[in-house]
Structure formats: structure tokens, C-alpha cells
């Protein structure tokens, strides 16, 4: 397992470096002068040149890239033109909100999609199976922002039992200074009122963000269970009179979990950067909405910081999934 993980980790280092090269090149070839955009149309030519010098944009591209990479290794992404603060500080403040949202989204995907996929496989070609396939298809093809808006309208029509914007109610005063996750810090400090309010604010965004993933994981779990159900060892267990639920939970679920867990790992990494629509709809102060504002402002440092952090989570999530898959199915570990 150790050598397996080392090989995977070494490959991911090259992935991160390649990502840094690609995003640096794209940021430099996009039309528009970030210094001019930051200062506005009324700024003089001398002011623009001065800001370009401060940003290092007057240096050759190779020197700019080397300076940026050395800063990234130290955890520094430069100064943001959008907030006039260090990008690392902005990311540290925005990332916990997105992490909290994504973690609840993954919990919903796991607790809803996998049991429903198993149930659909056990009731193959029944009404339950047909309904689950229809629901999963609707979840996959429906855009997240459509689900978000529909959930907001539904919550507003039913008396706004669930909050539709923000991360915490305005009358709640709380500082998440331990893990920076509102729910976790509130529980650690014994503030159940704050934790409950934070969970209520999470429900609608997490539902909107999890719809597509639930549909995808449900379909993959169903397909994996049906594939394993045709194997010889399952037929042997049935011939010995082992109950169907015991076969499904004890002998089939472990192998069938490999594909859904792989998808969940990819979903976790992609949700970090792709949650911007849901975050904008629900006014969620996360890293995705911060990245959108940075793109619109042509804030190179902030955009590259968001992309690299998203890429880092992609790499870490894949490494953890590879480790878990290697435990569930040792054959894949030996094959790698």
C-alpha cells in the first residue's frame, strides 16, 4: 500500500505543476490589462505603468512564472486586485464556507444515492427501479441553478421555514475561529442555537448542489450491483440459501462501492470549484463565488489561487479514494 500511494502521489505532483503552467499561460493570453481594469478608465498611463511594475507584469513571462511558483510553494498567491488583500487570506476566509457546503453535499449523495441504487438493483425492472431511474435521469440533466431557484421559490411559498440566503441569520453573532466551519465550531463551543441555524442555512444549497451527483451515483451504484449480481460467487451463495439482504450487504456492497466512491471523490474535487452558481443564488460566501468575482475583475492572482486550491483538493481527494479503493479491492492495488 505504501509504494502504491507513493507512485500515485508522485504523479499528482506533476498534475499540480502542469495545472499551474496551464492557468498561468491562460491568464497571460486573455485580452485586457489587469492594471488598467483595477485602476479604471480615468487612471493615467503613468499610474497604470506603476501598478504593472508593482504587480511584476513588466518582467519577462518566465521570471513572472518562477516568482509565482516560488510564492505558491510558500503558500503565497500574491495580492488581490479585487479586495486589495493577500489572496491567501481571502481564500482562508472563503474556503471554509465552501468546504462546509460540499461536505454536507457529499453526505447527502452517500446517504441517499447509494441506498437507492442498491434498492433499485434488488428490485430490478420493478416499479421502484423504473421510478429511481427516472429520478436519477432528471437529477443529472437538470442544471443546479434551476434546482436552486426552484428550492428558493418553494421555501418562500411555504413560509420560509428554511433560510434562502446567507450562511447565518443576521441576529446570530458568532465567530468560527477554531476550524472556521460554523457548525463544527458552534458545537465545540456548545452553541446549539448557532449550529442549528447554520444547518438550516446549509440545507437548500446542499440539496441544489447534490441533485446531479445523487442521480449519477445512484445510476452507477445500480449498474455495479447488477453486474456483481451476475457473478458466480453470488450464484453460489444463493444456492446455499444465504438471504438476499445478507448477500447484498456483506458480499456485494464492498465490490460495488468501488465505482460510486470513485465518482464521489471526483464530485468532491469538482464541487469545490463548480459550486459558483449555487453560491451566487444563495449568496453563499464561498471560494467559488469569490472566483467568479475574480474572473469578472480579471484578477489574475485570485483566479490562479482559486484554480490551484481546487486542483489541490482534486489531487487529495483522488489520493484518498485510491487508498480506499485499494483497501476495498486489493486487485486494483496490485495491478497498479
N, C-alpha and C positions, 0 to 999 in steps of 0.2 A: 504494500500500500504506500509506503514512504517513497519508493522510487517512482511509482505511478504518479503520485501527486507532484513530485519534483519535476517530472517531464511535462506535466500539464502546466505547472506554474511557470516554467521557463518559456513555454510557448506563449503564455498570456502576457509576459513582459514585452515580447516583440509586438503583440497586438496593440498594447497601450502606446508603444513608441510609434507604430505605424499610424495609429489614430491621431496622435499629436502632430505628426507630419502632415496628414491629410487636412486636418482642421486648420492648421497654420497656413497652408497654401490657399485653401478656400477663402479664409479671412482676408488674405492679402490680394486676391484677384477680384473680389467682389467690388463693383464700381462704387465710388464715393470716398470722400476723405473723412475719416472719423474725427479728425481735429476740427474740420470745418463744421461738421454736424454737431459736435459738442459745444462749440462756441456760438453757433448760429450765423445767419446770413449777414448780420451787422458787424461782425468782427473784422478787424483789419487784416491785411495779408501778413503783417509782421506778427500779430498775435497768433495767427494760425501756424506760422513757422516756428514760433517759440513753443507752442504746445506740441507740435510734431517732434521737436527736439527733446522735450521733456518725456515724451512717450517712446522715444527711440526710433521713430519711424523714418528718420533721416539716415539711419545706418543701413548698410547692405543687409539683404534678407538673411544671409547665413549667420550674420552676427546677431540679428534680431532673434532668430530661432535658437541659437546657442544660449543667449541671455534668458530667453523664455524657459527653455528646458532646465537650465540651472536653477531658476526660480521655482519651477514646479517640483523639482527634487527636494527643495527646502520647504515645500508647502506654500509657496507664494505664487499668486497668479497675476500680480500687478494691481494697478489702481483702476477702479471702475469709473468710466465717464458718466454713467447713469446716476450713481449715488455719491460719487466723489469720495469713496472709501475703498479700502482694500477689498479685492474680490473674495479673498479667503474669509474675511469677516462676514461679508454678505452671504456667502454660501453656508457658513456655520450657523447663521440665523435662519436661513430659509430651508436648509436640508431637513432638520427635524420634523417640520410640518409635513413635508412630502413623505418622509420615512414612516411617520405615524399613519398617514393615509394609505400608503402602499402595503404596510404590514397588515392592516385590517382588511384590505382588499384581498391579499393572499389567503388570509384566514377564511374569508367568505368563499373564495374559489375552492379551497381544500375541503372545507366542511360541507359545502353544497354540491359541488360538481362531481367529486369522486363517489360519494354515496349514490347520487342519482345515476351516474354512469354504471355503477355496479348493479343497481336495481334494474336499469334498462336492459343490461346484458342478461340478467337472470330471467327477465320477462320478455325474452327475445320475440319480436314480431307481435307482441300483445298491444293492447291499447296504451298501457303505460309506456312501452317502448316507443310507440309512434308519437305520443304526446311529448316525450322527452326529446326526441329527435327534432320535432318542430320547434320546441322552446330553444334548444341549443342553436338551431339554424337562425332563428330570429335574433338571438343574442349575438351571434357572430356578425351578421350583416347589418345590424342597427348601429349607427355611429354613437360614440359615447356622449357627444354633446346633445344629441337628440334625447337620449335617456335622461341626461342631467336636467334638461329643460322640462321634460315631462314630469320628472320627480319633483321639481320645484313647484310646478303648477298644481300637482296633486297635493303636496304638502300645504300649499297656500289655500286650496279649496277645502281642506279638512281641518281648518282651524290652526294651522301652523304648529302642530304638536312637535314636529321636528324642525329645527332651525334650517334655514335655506342659504345663509351666507355666514362667512367668518369661521373662526376656529374656536371662539369662546364668546359667551354673551357679554355685552358691554358692561353690565352691572357686576360681572365677576372680576375680581382683582387677584391675579396670581402670577408669579414669576417662576417659570420652569428652568431652574438653574442647576439641576443635578444631571439628568440625562437629556434635558431640553425637549423631552417628549411629555406633552401636557398630561396625558392620562397616567403615565408611569410616575412622574414627579408628584402629581396630586395624590396618588395612592401612597407613595413613600412618605409624604407629609401628613397623611391622614385626612386630606381634604376630599371627602367623598362627594361633596356637592360639586366641586370643580371637576372631578373625574367623571361624574355622571353627565354634567353639562358638555364636557369635551367629547364624550362618546356620542351624545345626541347630535352634535355638530358633525361627527365623522360618518354617521350612518348613510345619509343621502349621497355624499361624494363617493364613498366606498362602493355603494350599490351601483352608481353610474359607471364607476371605473372598472368594476368586476364583471359587468354583463358579458362583454365579449370573451373574457377569459373563462368564465363559467361555462359558456357554450362550447368553447374549444376543448377545455379539459374534460367536460362531460362526454363529448364525442370520442375523444382519444381513449378515455378510460373504458367506455363501452366496447370499442374496437379491440382493445388489448385483452379485455376479459373474454370476449367471444373467441379470439384467436387462441388463447390459452385453454379455453374450454374444449377445444378440439384435439388437444394433445393426448398422448397415450397414457401418461401417468394419471390424468384426470379421469379417463375412462376406467382405469384400474381401480381407482378409489371408489368410483360409483359402483363397480361390480362387487366390491367388498361391502357395500351397504353404508358407506360413510354419508351422513346427512349433507344435503346440498349447501346449507349455510356454513357448515364446517369446512367443506372443500373450498368454498369461495373465499372465506376469511383467512383460513390457515394455509392453504396450499396454492391459491391462485392470486390473491391480492399482492403478495410480495413481488412476483414477477410482473404482474400487470401494473404495478406502481412505477416502474422504470420510465415509461414514456410520459405519463402525466407529470411526474416530478421534474423531468427534463423541461417540459413546457412551462411548469410553474417557475423554474429557475430563470428561463428566458423572459417570462412575463414580469418577474420581479425587476430584472435589469431594465427592461423596456419601459415599465411603468414609471421609473424614476424620471425619465426624460420625456415620456409621451403623455404625461398627465396634465399638460398645459391647458387643454380645452376644458376639462372638468374643473381645474383650479381656477380658471378665469370665470367660469359660470358661477361657481360658488364663492368667489372672492377668497380663495384659499391662498395664504401667503407662503407658497412653497417654491421650490427651486425651479420647477417647470415654468410657472408664471413669471418668475424672475428672468429666466432665459428668454422668454418671448419678448419681454420689455427690452432686454439687452440686444436682441436681434433687430428690433424696430429702431433702436437708437444707434445701431452699428457700433456697439461697444465690444470691440474685439476681445479684450481681456476677459470680460464677463462671459461672453459666448464660449470662448475656449475653456474657461473654467467649468462651466456647466457641462460641456460635452465631455471633458476629461473625467469629471466626477461621475457622470453617467456611465462612461466606459469602464471606470474602476469598479463600479457596482456590478456591471455586466461580467467583468472578469471574476470578481469574488464570488458572485452567485453561481457562475458556471463551475468554478473550482469546488464549491461546496456540493453542488449537485453531482459532479463527477465523483466526489468522495462518497456521497450517499449511494449513488448508483453502483459504485464498486463494491460497497458492502452488501447491497441487495442482490446483485448478480456478479459474483466473482469472475465469471467467464469473461465479462467485458474488461475487467481489470487486467486479466492475464493476456487478453487479445491485444490490449494497448501497449 
